[in-house]
Amino acid sequence: MRNRRTPLLASLLMLSPVALADDHWPAPVKALSEQGLTIHGEFEAPGGLTGYGASHSGGEVAIYLLPDGEHAIVGTLVDAAGEDLSAAALDEHVRAERFAEVWRELEDSHWIADGDPDAERILYTFTDPNCPYCRRFWQDTRPWVEAGEVQLRHIMVGILESDSPAKAASLLGAEDPAAALRAHSGPGEEIEAGPQPREIEERVYANNQLFDSLGFVATPTTLYRDGDRVERLQGVPEPEALKEAMGGPAP
């Protein structure tokens, strides 16, 4: 699959929301909550307004309570130059907690380390053993990985073919998973599906569940941090997108 860089927020907002207690909300904010918005944080806004960061299944939104406390406006606040004043508040009160949550999910998943453990940059990539584009992505990332600048963490899933789960389990359960993945992805021999302990099979199942819960549909799907944000790439990145994900030009 060729690359598509897609917003991650929509899928993150499907995760269990972390909401503010509603016992102190003004009536308009409480009404919006009852209509389906999740309220994440309150902030001081320009012009004497009180802002609230909120989300729904399709994205995030800012709510601005008017000084009378009886009316609210939902939308983007701009200044005299037309600059968006809502984005920073949404980053702090909605997006930050979602990005931190998904990164913890990735860290706690079952992955195979590819590259220097002390590498400054870490990327997580969902990898199916039967995915030719996953192999292409593995090959394209060699300059950064072999230079010790990037570590890829391959979250092994089994979604493409009937034997994908068994092959993923064989890679996770190998005596040296990194070497097995290297042989499978490079010019070596492809992994053969074989019986694995139930614990290993359950790790693949858990990875599949994580893949589905994040709303992903294709491999490779790769995630990386850009400051406080988590960015997503679907498929094999084009050269410029790959350079951005890797943190700079190929060494």
ABEGO torsion letter per residue (X at the ends): XBBBBBBAAAAAAABBBBBBBAAABBAAAAAAAAAGBBBABBBBBBGGBBBBBBBBAAEBBBBBBBAAGABBBBEBBBBAAGBBAAAAAAAAAAAAAAAAAAAAAAAABBBBBBEBAABABBBBBBBBAABAAAAAAAAAAAAAAAAGABBBBBBBBBAABAAAAAAAAAAAABABAAAAAAAAABABBBBBBBBBBAAAAAAAAAAAAAAAAAGBABOBBBBBBBEABBBBBBEBBBAAAAAAAAGEBBX
